[in-house]
Amino acid sequence: MELKFNFQPDVYSKLNSILNNREKRLPQTYLFYGQEGLGKLYYALWFIANIICFDDNKDCLNKLHTNTHPDVKIIHPENFTKEYHPKIIDQPLLYHKIKETDKIKIEEIRELKEYVTTKPFESLVRVILINYADYMTTQAANSFLKLLEEPSEDTIIILLATNLRNLLPTIISRIQVKIKFSPIKIDYIKTILKEYNQLDEELDTFFISSGSYVEIYDDLNFFDKEKIEFINKLMIYILNIIDSERVLKLKEEDYIKQAYEISKIIEKFSSSIGFSTSNKESLDYLLNKLYDILHKIFILNTTPNIKIFEKVFGYLIERNKNIDNFLKIKILEDIKLARNKIQANVNPTITIQTLLWRLYKLCRDYYKIINSYH
């Protein structure tokens, strides 16, 4: 079975090499790991298809694509969308939004133990695929470890994980083949998005920045021009207050007016685009995006690939050279504090006004102290 899209060429090369040497017996245990939206499930299903479906047998492939093949057992966390699995074959970067509370429980692992006691029905081997293996409960992980220690000769086990720290070290140590998935090149992502008409020509370069389809997909579905304007105004405000000359000239009443105008944008959203002031998830997302942008510029010294903000980024990057690290860290901490308040259901308008006041006062007082030494 050929890949429709090969956006992880290094992964493809490693897996293809294993398939080409199958006469020497395939390794039995695999771990695919990396952040969400990098195609782990897509490549896992392609790999499985080439193990069990000889000569691209259409009946075999159809069963695999519909998750009905008797020799393939796929475990997902609870509440996983049932329609998601078949679509991944044709839409490789489709992903399911998983919650921290979605777990793989011990009952699922117990069923696996019964499953491996039987012989394969249609293939030479059976395959167990555990998606989000890092979401196993402690009891499930311990039970699975026993299965992993002595896999039967006709069983292949593939684990997919986003965070290795949530996997038992003893599980990781017993895996024969570990493959890391890297951020996807932007051109690959845009090609796939355009293939499935998921790329708005007006927004195509707004939020293509992380190399992960998850972040891009979330941004394209969440942001519109009004919300982009909100982020832009926040960044311009920060740009002004990190300028020592501007912030020291700014009178408190001028600051209060600016902060009030920015915070009122939230209430405009409520009536114009349904962005409710009580919707903590939306404002939390906006603040997280602001934090991510500033973290990349202040701490990582990288330029986010978001075309709509290029001009503001240019000014921020230029000013970044002269900003003390203490000030950068404090700005990021205050944004994180505002996110915590939103998550605790504090009034959004008050939260934004407080954030802007804290940032203004922080920068003003800092530059006053610095100037006193000159």
C-alpha positions as CSV (number, residue, x, y, z in Angstrom):
1,M,0.0,0.0,0.0
2,E,1.4,3.3,-1.1
3,L,1.2,6.5,1.0
4,K,-1.0,9.2,-0.5
5,F,1.1,11.8,1.4
6,N,4.6,11.3,2.7
7,F,5.1,14.3,5.0
8,Q,7.4,12.4,7.4
9,P,10.1,11.2,5.0
10,D,12.5,10.0,7.8
11,V,9.8,8.0,9.4
12,Y,8.8,6.5,6.0
13,S,12.4,5.6,5.3
14,K,12.8,3.7,8.7
15,L,9.5,1.8,8.4
16,N,10.1,1.0,4.7
17,S,13.5,-0.4,5.6
18,I,12.0,-2.7,8.3
19,L,9.4,-3.9,5.7
20,N,12.0,-4.6,3.1
21,N,13.9,-6.8,5.6
22,R,10.9,-8.7,6.9
23,E,12.5,-12.0,5.8
24,K,14.7,-11.7,8.8
25,R,11.6,-11.4,11.0
26,L,9.9,-8.2,11.9
27,P,10.6,-6.6,15.3
28,Q,7.6,-7.1,17.5
29,T,7.3,-3.9,19.5
30,Y,7.2,-0.3,18.3
31,L,6.8,3.2,19.8
32,F,5.8,6.2,17.6
33,Y,6.0,9.4,19.6
34,G,5.8,13.1,19.1
35,Q,3.3,15.9,19.6
36,E,-0.3,15.7,18.3
37,G,-0.9,16.4,14.7
38,L,2.2,14.8,13.2
39,G,0.6,11.8,11.5
40,K,1.5,9.0,14.0
41,L,-1.8,7.1,13.4
42,Y,-1.7,7.6,9.7
43,Y,1.8,6.1,9.4
44,A,0.9,3.3,11.9
45,L,-2.1,2.2,9.8
46,W,0.0,2.4,6.6
47,F,2.7,0.2,8.3
48,I,0.0,-2.3,9.5
49,A,-1.5,-2.5,6.0
50,N,1.9,-3.5,4.6
51,I,2.3,-6.1,7.2
52,I,-1.0,-7.9,6.9
53,C,-2.4,-7.0,3.5
54,F,-0.3,-8.8,0.9
55,D,-0.4,-7.4,-2.7
56,D,-2.7,-4.6,-1.6
57,N,-5.6,-7.0,-1.1
58,K,-8.7,-4.8,-1.4
59,D,-10.8,-6.9,1.0
60,C,-8.0,-6.8,3.6
61,L,-7.5,-3.0,3.2
62,N,-11.2,-2.3,3.4
63,K,-11.4,-4.2,6.7
64,L,-8.4,-2.3,8.0
65,H,-9.8,1.1,6.9
66,T,-13.2,0.3,8.6
67,N,-11.5,-1.1,11.7
68,T,-13.1,-4.5,11.2
69,H,-10.1,-6.7,10.5
70,P,-10.0,-9.7,12.8
71,D,-6.2,-9.6,13.1
72,V,-5.9,-6.0,14.1
73,K,-6.9,-4.7,17.5
74,I,-6.9,-1.0,18.0
75,I,-7.3,0.6,21.4
76,H,-8.3,4.3,21.8
77,P,-9.0,6.3,24.9
78,E,-12.6,6.4,26.1
79,N,-14.9,8.9,24.3
80,F,-12.9,8.6,21.2
81,T,-14.9,9.6,18.1
82,K,-16.0,6.4,16.3
83,E,-16.1,8.0,12.9
84,Y,-12.5,9.3,13.2
85,H,-10.6,6.1,12.5
86,P,-11.8,5.4,8.9
87,K,-11.2,9.0,7.8
88,I,-7.6,9.0,8.9
89,I,-6.7,6.9,5.9
90,D,-7.7,9.6,3.4
91,Q,-7.2,12.7,5.6
92,P,-3.9,12.0,7.3
93,L,-3.8,15.0,9.5
94,L,-7.3,14.7,10.9
95,Y,-7.1,14.5,14.6
96,H,-9.4,13.9,17.6
97,K,-9.4,16.5,20.4
98,I,-8.5,14.4,23.4
99,K,-9.1,15.4,27.0
100,E,-7.0,14.7,30.1
101,T,-9.9,12.8,31.5
102,D,-10.0,10.4,28.5
103,K,-8.2,7.3,29.6
104,I,-7.4,3.8,28.5
105,K,-8.6,1.6,31.4
106,I,-7.5,-1.8,32.6
107,E,-10.6,-3.5,31.2
108,E,-9.3,-2.7,27.7
109,I,-5.9,-4.3,28.5
110,R,-7.6,-7.4,29.9
111,E,-9.4,-7.8,26.7
112,L,-6.1,-7.7,24.8
113,K,-4.7,-10.5,27.0
114,E,-7.6,-12.7,25.9
115,Y,-7.2,-11.6,22.3
116,V,-3.5,-12.7,22.1
117,T,-4.4,-16.2,23.2
118,T,-6.1,-16.9,19.9
119,K,-4.3,-17.5,16.6
120,P,-4.6,-15.0,13.7
121,F,-7.6,-15.6,11.5
122,E,-6.6,-14.2,8.1
123,S,-3.0,-13.1,8.4
124,L,0.3,-14.6,9.5
125,V,0.4,-12.2,12.5
126,R,-2.0,-10.2,14.6
127,V,-1.3,-6.5,15.3
128,I,-2.2,-4.5,18.5
129,L,-2.2,-0.8,18.1
130,I,-2.7,1.4,21.2
131,N,-3.4,5.0,20.3
132,Y,-2.5,7.5,23.0
133,A,-0.7,4.8,25.0
134,D,0.4,7.6,27.4
135,Y,-3.2,7.9,28.5
136,M,-3.3,4.5,30.1
137,T,-4.3,4.5,33.7
138,T,-1.6,3.3,36.1
139,Q,-3.5,0.0,36.5
140,A,-3.8,-0.4,32.8
141,A,-0.1,0.4,32.2
142,N,1.0,-2.2,34.8
143,S,-1.2,-4.8,33.3
144,F,0.0,-4.0,29.8
145,L,3.6,-4.3,30.9
146,K,3.1,-8.0,31.7
147,L,1.7,-8.4,28.1
148,L,4.7,-6.6,26.7
149,E,7.3,-8.7,28.6
150,E,6.3,-11.9,26.8
151,P,4.5,-11.2,23.5
152,S,3.6,-14.3,21.5
153,E,5.7,-14.8,18.4
154,D,2.7,-14.0,16.1
155,T,1.9,-10.7,17.7
156,I,3.1,-7.2,16.8
157,I,2.5,-4.3,19.2
158,I,2.6,-0.6,18.2
159,L,2.2,2.2,20.7
160,L,1.5,5.8,19.8
161,A,2.3,8.5,22.4
162,T,2.4,12.3,22.7
163,N,4.2,12.5,26.0
164,L,6.8,9.9,27.0
165,R,6.9,11.1,30.5
166,N,3.4,9.7,31.0
167,L,4.6,6.2,29.9
168,L,6.1,3.8,32.4
169,P,9.9,3.8,31.9
170,T,9.8,0.0,32.0
171,I,7.4,0.0,29.0
172,I,9.7,2.3,27.0
173,S,12.7,0.2,27.8
174,R,11.1,-3.0,26.4
175,I,10.2,-1.4,23.0
176,Q,12.5,-2.6,20.2
177,V,11.9,0.2,17.7
178,K,11.3,3.8,18.8
179,I,10.5,6.4,16.1
180,K,10.2,10.1,16.8
181,F,7.9,12.2,14.7
182,S,9.2,15.7,13.9
183,P,7.3,18.9,13.1
184,I,6.0,18.8,9.6
185,K,7.3,21.2,6.9
186,I,4.8,24.0,6.2
187,D,4.6,23.2,2.5
188,Y,3.4,19.7,3.3
189,I,0.7,21.0,5.6
190,K,-0.5,23.5,3.1
191,T,-0.7,20.9,0.4
192,I,-2.8,18.6,2.5
193,L,-5.1,21.4,3.7
194,K,-5.7,22.5,0.1
195,E,-6.4,18.9,-1.0
196,Y,-9.3,18.8,1.4
197,N,-10.5,22.4,1.0
198,Q,-9.6,23.2,4.6
199,L,-7.3,26.2,3.7
200,D,-9.0,29.6,3.5
201,E,-7.0,31.6,1.0
202,E,-7.3,34.7,3.1
203,L,-6.1,32.9,6.3
204,D,-3.6,30.5,4.8
205,T,-0.6,32.2,6.3
206,F,-2.1,33.6,9.5
207,F,-1.3,30.7,11.8
208,I,0.9,28.2,10.0
209,S,3.7,28.3,12.4
210,S,4.2,25.2,14.6
211,G,4.7,22.3,12.2
212,S,1.8,20.6,13.9
213,Y,-1.6,20.2,12.3
214,V,-3.3,20.4,15.6
215,E,-2.3,24.0,16.4
216,I,-2.9,25.1,12.8
217,Y,-6.3,23.3,12.6
218,D,-7.4,24.8,16.0
219,D,-6.3,28.3,14.9
220,L,-8.0,28.2,11.5
221,N,-11.2,27.0,13.1
222,F,-11.1,29.4,16.1
223,F,-9.8,32.7,14.7
224,D,-11.6,35.3,12.6
225,K,-10.6,38.8,11.7
226,E,-12.1,40.3,14.9
227,K,-10.1,38.0,17.2
228,I,-7.0,38.6,15.1
229,E,-7.5,42.3,15.7
230,F,-7.8,41.7,19.4
231,I,-4.5,39.9,19.5
232,N,-2.9,42.6,17.3
233,K,-4.1,45.4,19.7
234,L,-2.7,43.5,22.7
235,M,0.7,43.1,21.0
236,I,0.8,46.8,20.0
237,Y,0.0,47.8,23.6
238,I,2.9,45.6,24.8
239,L,5.1,47.0,22.1
240,N,4.4,50.5,23.5
241,I,5.0,49.8,27.1
242,I,8.3,47.9,26.6
243,D,9.6,51.1,25.0
244,S,11.2,53.0,27.8
245,E,10.6,56.5,26.3
246,R,7.0,55.8,25.5
247,V,6.0,54.2,28.8
248,L,7.6,56.9,30.9
249,K,5.8,59.6,28.9
250,L,2.5,57.8,29.1
251,K,0.2,59.3,31.7
252,E,-1.9,57.1,33.9
253,E,-5.1,58.5,32.5
254,D,-3.9,57.7,29.0
255,Y,-3.1,54.2,30.0
256,I,-6.5,53.7,31.6
257,K,-8.2,54.9,28.4
258,Q,-6.2,52.4,26.3
259,A,-6.8,49.5,28.7
260,Y,-10.5,50.3,28.8
261,E,-10.7,50.4,25.0
262,I,-8.9,47.0,24.6
263,S,-10.9,45.3,27.3
264,K,-14.2,46.5,25.8
265,I,-13.4,44.6,22.6
266,I,-14.3,41.5,24.4
267,E,-17.8,42.8,25.0
268,K,-18.1,43.7,21.3
269,F,-17.2,40.1,20.4
270,S,-20.2,39.0,22.5
271,S,-22.7,40.7,20.3
272,S,-21.0,40.7,16.9
273,I,-19.5,37.2,16.7
274,G,-20.9,35.3,19.6
275,F,-17.7,35.6,21.7
276,S,-19.3,35.6,25.1
277,T,-17.6,37.4,28.0
278,S,-18.4,34.3,30.0
279,N,-16.7,32.0,27.6
280,K,-13.5,31.3,29.5
281,E,-12.2,28.8,26.9
282,S,-12.1,31.4,24.1
283,L,-10.3,34.0,26.1
284,D,-8.0,31.4,27.6
285,Y,-7.1,30.4,24.0
286,L,-6.4,34.0,23.0
287,L,-4.1,34.6,26.0
288,N,-2.4,31.3,25.4
289,K,-1.7,32.4,21.8
290,L,-0.4,35.7,23.0
291,Y,1.9,33.9,25.5
292,D,3.1,31.5,22.8
293,I,4.0,34.4,20.4
294,L,5.8,36.4,23.0
295,H,7.6,33.3,24.3
296,K,9.0,32.6,20.9
297,I,10.2,36.1,20.4
298,F,11.4,36.9,24.0
299,I,12.8,33.6,25.0
300,L,13.5,31.4,21.9
301,N,14.5,34.4,19.7
302,T,12.5,33.0,16.8
303,T,10.0,34.6,14.6
304,P,6.5,33.1,14.5
305,N,5.4,32.4,11.0
306,I,2.2,34.4,11.1
307,K,2.0,36.7,8.1
308,I,-0.8,39.0,9.4
309,F,1.4,40.1,12.4
310,E,4.7,40.5,10.5
311,K,4.9,44.2,11.0
312,V,4.3,44.0,14.8
313,F,6.7,41.1,15.0
314,G,9.4,43.1,13.3
315,Y,9.1,45.9,15.9
316,L,9.0,43.4,18.8
317,I,12.1,41.5,17.6
318,E,13.9,44.8,17.2
319,R,13.0,45.9,20.7
320,N,13.7,42.5,22.1
321,K,17.5,43.1,21.7
322,N,17.3,45.8,24.4
323,I,14.8,44.3,26.9
324,D,16.2,42.8,30.1
325,N,15.4,39.1,30.6
326,F,13.8,39.9,33.9
327,L,11.2,42.1,32.2
328,K,10.5,39.5,29.6
329,I,9.9,36.8,32.1
330,K,7.7,39.0,34.3
331,I,5.5,39.9,31.3
332,L,5.1,36.2,30.4
333,E,4.3,35.4,34.1
334,D,1.6,38.1,34.2
335,I,0.0,36.7,31.0
336,K,0.0,33.2,32.6
337,L,-1.5,34.7,35.8
338,A,-4.3,36.2,33.7
339,R,-5.0,32.8,32.1
340,N,-5.2,31.2,35.6
341,K,-7.8,33.8,36.5
342,I,-9.9,33.1,33.4
343,Q,-9.8,29.4,34.2
344,A,-11.0,30.3,37.7
345,N,-14.0,32.1,36.2
346,V,-12.9,35.6,37.1
347,N,-14.7,38.3,35.0
348,P,-12.9,38.5,31.6
349,T,-13.2,42.3,31.3
350,I,-11.7,42.8,34.7
351,T,-9.0,40.2,34.0
352,I,-7.9,42.0,30.9
353,Q,-7.9,45.4,32.5
354,T,-5.9,44.0,35.5
355,L,-3.4,42.4,33.1
356,L,-2.9,45.6,31.2
357,W,-2.5,47.6,34.3
358,R,0.1,45.2,35.8
359,L,2.1,45.2,32.6
360,Y,2.1,49.0,32.3
361,K,3.1,49.4,36.0
362,L,5.7,46.7,35.7
363,C,7.4,48.4,32.7
364,R,7.0,51.9,34.0
365,D,8.5,51.2,37.4
366,Y,11.3,49.1,35.9
367,Y,12.4,51.8,33.6
368,K,12.1,54.4,36.4
369,I,14.5,52.4,38.5
370,I,16.9,51.8,35.6
371,N,17.0,55.6,34.8
372,S,17.7,56.5,38.5
373,Y,21.0,54.7,38.1
374,H,22.1,56.8,35.1
